[in-house]
Amino acid sequence: MKKFILILFLFNTWILSSCGNREGELWVWETVQFEETSYPTYMKINFELQHPKKEATLESVWVNHQETAIAYIINDEGKNWPESYERTKLADLPYTIKSGERYSIVLVSEGEGFSELEQADFHFKIGSKEITHVYETNP
């Protein structure tokens, strides 16, 4: 009887530990895009990662299934002009993201530029696991 109770307890613990969102959630609250007649094209995305592990490494961000030429984290402070992005640059990717903190990332396309943002794929590494969070403007 004790073995049965122990097995039942372990099984329930295993079931409960596998429930819930282990990959966390990605919240995007603002996207700003600057397209001019000349290249490059800039896009700024403000985001927050909610994850139970507390930290994740942002490896890359793809826009509309296209890899960005340059991507870096900035100290936003409400600045919405490409000229201010380089001055407020904190670091290139990969960058360690802390759960629950807000970040701004600048994406630069040196080719034809970004078309209207439909989807952004955020590629994270959490421990040894690679996770992709997809942000869609019209899900």
C-alpha positions in Angstrom: 0.0 0.0 0.0 2.9 2.4 0.8 4.5 1.7 -2.5 1.2 2.4 -4.3 0.8 5.8 -2.5 4.4 6.7 -3.2 4.0 5.8 -6.9 0.8 7.8 -7.1 2.4 10.8 -5.4 5.4 10.7 -7.8 3.1 10.3 -10.8 1.0 13.3 -9.7 4.2 15.4 -9.0 5.5 14.5 -12.5 2.1 15.5 -14.1 1.9 18.8 -12.2 5.5 19.7 -13.1 4.9 19.2 -16.8 1.8 21.4 -16.7 2.1 25.2 -17.2 4.0 27.2 -19.7 7.6 26.2 -19.3 8.6 28.4 -22.3 7.1 31.5 -20.8 5.4 34.4 -22.6 6.7 37.2 -24.8 4.9 40.5 -24.6 5.4 43.1 -27.3 3.9 46.5 -26.6 5.3 48.7 -29.3 6.8 48.4 -32.8 8.3 51.4 -34.6 9.5 51.2 -38.2 11.5 53.8 -40.1 11.7 53.4 -43.9 13.2 56.1 -46.0 14.1 56.1 -49.7 17.7 55.1 -48.8 18.9 52.0 -46.9 19.2 50.9 -44.1 15.7 50.4 -42.7 15.3 50.5 -38.9 12.7 48.8 -36.7 12.4 49.1 -33.0 10.5 46.5 -30.9 9.8 47.0 -27.2 9.3 43.6 -25.5 9.3 41.7 -22.2 9.9 38.1 -21.6 8.0 36.3 -18.7 9.8 33.1 -18.0 10.1 30.9 -14.9 13.9 30.4 -15.3 14.4 34.2 -14.7 17.0 34.6 -17.5 17.3 33.7 -21.2 19.8 34.6 -23.9 18.2 36.4 -26.9 20.2 34.9 -29.8 18.5 36.5 -32.8 15.3 38.1 -34.1 13.9 37.4 -37.6 11.3 39.7 -39.2 8.8 38.1 -41.7 11.0 35.0 -41.9 14.0 37.2 -42.9 17.1 37.3 -40.8 18.1 40.8 -39.8 21.6 42.2 -40.8 22.1 43.9 -37.4 20.3 43.6 -34.1 21.1 45.3 -30.8 19.6 46.2 -27.5 19.2 49.9 -26.7 18.4 52.0 -23.6 15.1 53.2 -25.0 14.1 56.2 -22.9 11.3 57.0 -25.4 13.7 57.8 -28.2 12.1 57.0 -31.6 14.6 58.2 -34.1 17.4 56.1 -35.8 20.0 58.8 -35.0 19.4 58.2 -31.3 19.7 54.4 -31.5 23.5 54.2 -31.9 24.0 56.6 -29.0 21.8 54.6 -26.7 23.1 51.2 -27.8 23.8 48.8 -24.9 24.9 45.6 -26.6 24.8 43.4 -29.7 23.1 40.1 -29.7 23.3 37.6 -28.1 22.1 39.3 -25.0 21.0 38.0 -21.6 17.4 39.0 -20.9 16.0 38.9 -17.4 12.4 37.8 -16.9 10.0 40.6 -16.2 12.2 43.5 -17.4 11.4 45.5 -20.5 13.8 45.8 -23.4 14.0 47.6 -26.7 15.7 45.9 -29.7 16.7 47.7 -32.9 16.7 45.6 -36.0 18.5 46.9 -39.1 17.9 45.6 -42.7 20.6 46.6 -45.1 18.9 45.1 -48.1 15.5 45.9 -49.5 14.3 46.7 -46.0 11.4 45.2 -44.0 8.0 45.0 -45.5 5.2 45.8 -43.1 5.7 43.8 -39.9 3.6 40.7 -40.0 5.7 38.4 -37.8 8.8 38.6 -35.6 10.5 35.4 -34.4 12.5 35.8 -31.2 15.0 33.0 -30.8 16.1 32.4 -27.2 18.4 30.0 -25.5 17.3 29.0 -22.0 19.9 26.7 -20.5 20.5 24.1 -23.2 17.1 24.5 -24.7 16.4 26.7 -27.7 13.0 28.4 -27.8 11.3 30.5 -30.4 8.6 33.0 -29.5 6.6 34.3 -32.4 4.9 37.7 -32.3 2.3 38.2 -35.0 0.6 41.5 -35.7 -2.5 39.8 -37.1 -2.8 36.4 -35.4 
